[in-house]
Amino acid sequence: MAYWLFKSEPDCYSIDDLAREPKQTARWDGIRNYQARNLLRDEVALGDEVLFYHSRCKHIGIVGTASVVKTAYPDPQQYLPESPYFDPKATPGQPRWFCVDITLNERFKTPVLLSTIKEIQQLEEMTLLKQGRLSIQPVTQEQWQTIIELSR
């Protein structure tokens, strides 16, 4: 099992949106960065754990956890001209973008804010602090445990 941080802007899709989904499960789609796509397609696996991160909002930080319940498959939005994620170069035979399905595990009562993460020595090597714009990021087991402890 591996650990990941998935970033989302809460005005686009929040942890509350995931909580309202049937079975609290949804497709994590719209990834349009090649490095994030490659991680999602090649490394994110069934049963992996996810830190759900809200970006571009008043309280930036980790707001809960989820699990991967379906591994990478072609993102259907890449084929829809009306979608903001449409890619005219993508074809069903040669998809360019991928998604996974996740299910909600926990909403934190209090988010673990980015400002807090920056202050914790055990988290100073997090990809979040070195490559902040990457929307899919690996997290070590130690980093995961530290975040979970901070959420309590």
N, C-alpha and C positions, 0 to 999 in steps of 0.2 A: 504494500500500500504506500502511496505517495501523498504528499500534501501540497496544496495549491492555494493561491490567492486569486480570486476572480474579481475584477473591478467593474462597477456599474455606476452610472449616474442615476441617482434615485428618481429624478424627474422623468427618466426614460424607463427604468425598470429597477424597482427597489426590493428589498427583502420582504416588505409588506405585500408587494405584488406577488412574489413567490408564495407567500403564505396563503394568498387567496386562490391560487391555482388548484384545480382538481388534484387531490392527493398531494398537494403542496409540491408538485413536480412540474418542471418546465424545461423547454429547450433553451440552452444558453447559446444564442446565435448573434449574428451581427459582427463577428470578429473580422476586422479588415486590416490586420497588421500581419505580415508574413511570419515574424518571429513568434507571435502569439498563436497564429494558426498552426505553425509547425509543432509547438508544444501541445496544443489541443489535439491535433491529428495523430501525432507520433508517440506522445508520452502519457497523456492523461488516460487513466485506466479505470475500469469498472471497480467501484468500491473506494476509489481515492476520496480523500476528504478535502473540503474546500472552505477557505475563509471568504466570506461574502463582504466585499469592501465597497463602501459608498464614496465616490469621488465627486468633485465639483459641486459641493453643497456646503451648508453652514458648518456641519459637524463631520468633517472628513475622517473616516476610519472604518474599522472592522465592526460589522453589526451583527454577525452571526455565522453559523456554519451550515454546510450542506454536504451531500455525498453525490458522487457521480453514479448514476443508475443506468446510463446508456453511453457507450463509447462513441467515438467520432463517426459522424456520417455527414454527407454533403448538406450544407446549409441550404434549405429550399428557397430562401429569400433571394439567393444570388440569381435565380432564374426568372424572377417576377419583375417585369419592367416598372410596375407601380411601386415597388419596394424601394425604400431609401438604401437598401443593401444590394440592389441589382448590380450585376457585373456582366456586361455584354460579352466579355471574353469567356465566361464560364459556360460549359455545356454539360449535360448529364453524363456524357462519356468522359469528360475531362473537367470535373469540378475544381474550382480554385479555393473554395472556402468551406470550412467544416464547423460543426457544432456538436455539443454533447447535451445530454439531459441530466439535470440535477434535481435532487429532492431536498427540501428543507429539513435540517436536523434541529437547529436551535436559533432563536432570536435572542441576542444578548439584551439583558435589562439595561445595561449601560454600554454604549459602544466603546471599543478600544481605539481612542483617537490617535491620529497620525502624530500629533504633538507628543503624546505619551510614548508612542513607539520610538520616536527619535531620541528619547531620554533613557531608554533601557539598553544597557550594555550588551545583553544577550541577543538583542535584535539589530545591532549596528551593521551586520552583514546582510540583512534582508535585501532581496532584490528590489523591494519597494523603495528603499532608501537610496539605491544605486541606479535604478532604471525605472523611475517613478511612473512613466507614461505607459509602460507595458501592461496590457489588460489581463493577461494570463501569466502568472509568475509561480515558479517553484518556491516552496517553503520547506525548510528542514524540520525534522521531528522536534528538535529542541526549540526552534522558533514557534512551531505549532503549540507545544506545551506551554511556553511562556505566554503566548497570546491567550490561551484558554485560562491560565491562572489569572491573568490580568482582567479577564472578563468576569471573574467571580467576585 
